[in-house]
Amino acid sequence: MDLYSVMCVSDRGKAVEWFEVFFGRPADDIIGKEFLWRVGENAWVVVDDRDVRAERVGGAMITLGVNDLDEILARLAVHGIDHEAVETYSNGVRHVVVLDPPTGTASRSPRHPPSEPP
């Protein structure tokens, strides 16, 4: 089974630039007018600005588990992309919400709790 999380956007150019910074790379695939970033073995984030999606713009939220949260936040900061405060849950998992002006919200957490609190 494959998972496609579609991020409906109003400005494909701006959204693609934003997601290139967010993921640290260009889209892994372009199919028609959709830009796809592979985020897992069978999981993709898709940027779509087709008119048929217009009423859904800004209505998406995804959570991604990552191994390098601090590196990602530093890269985003260099590009002027802000985030909310990093939360640390009782099990050691750190969580942060990154606001995505072109489309909605994306959330990132490390894949596994850190061995020591930050």
N, C-alpha and C positions, 0 to 999 in steps of 0.2 A: 504494500500500500504506500502511496505517496501522499505528502501533505503540501498543499500550496496555500500560503497565507497571503491573500491579496490585499495590498495597500492601495486603496483608491485615492488618486491624487487629482488636483486640478491643473497642475503645471508639471508635466513630465520632466522637462529639462531641469528645473530646480530640484525636483524630487530625486532624480537620478544622481545629480551632484551630491545631494545630502546623503543618500544611501551609499554612495561610493566612499565618502568620508566615514560614515557609520560602520561599514563593513571593512574598510581599509583596502578596498580593491574595486575595480570595475565589475559590472554585472558578469556573471558566469555564462549567461546565455541571453539572447534576445530572440523572442519568437513573435513575429509580427511587430506590434507596437508595445509589447510587454517586455520588461526588463526583469530578469530572474537572478537572484543570488541564492546559491546553494548553502544551506545552513545546517545540513545533516545529511546522512546517507540518502534518505528519501524525502528530504524536507527543503522547501524553497520559500523565499519571500519574493513576492511578485509586485512590481510597480505597474499600475494600470491607470491610464487617464482617459479611457474611452468614454464617450458621452453616456453610454448605457450604465456606467458606474457613478455618474455625477451626484446622485442623491446620497451616495455612501461616503463621499469624501470626508475625511476627518473622523470617521467612525471606527477606526481600527485600533487594536491594542494587542501587542504580542509580547511574550516573555521568552527570552533566550538564555540558556545556560552557557556560560563561557569560562575559559580557563585563565584568561588574562585581563580581568576587569580593570585593574589599575592602568595597564597599558592603553586599553581602549579609552578610558576616561581622559587620559593625558592627550591622546590623539584628537579626541573630540574638542578638548579645551583649546588646542592649538588652532583649530578651525572655528572657534567662537561658538561651539555648540554646548549649551549649558545642560545641567542635569539637576535633579533634586538631590537632597542629602542622601548619602549612602546609609542604609539601615543594616544593622547586624542582628539577625534573629537569634533566638536562644540556642539553636543548634549550630551556630557559627556561620551560617550562610549569609552572605552579604547581598543586598538587593538595592538597585538604584533605578529610578525612572528617568528616562531621557525623553524630553519633549521634542517632537518632530513637527516643526511648523508646516511642512508640505502636506502631511497626511494624518497625523494623530499622535499616538504615543507608542514608544517601544520601551521595553523593560529588560534589564540585563541582570543576571545573577551568575556568580561563579558556579561551575558544574558541581563542585564538591565543596563542602565546608573547608575553610583553611585550617591548617594544623594549629595555628596560633591566631588569636584575635589581631586585627590590624593595629 
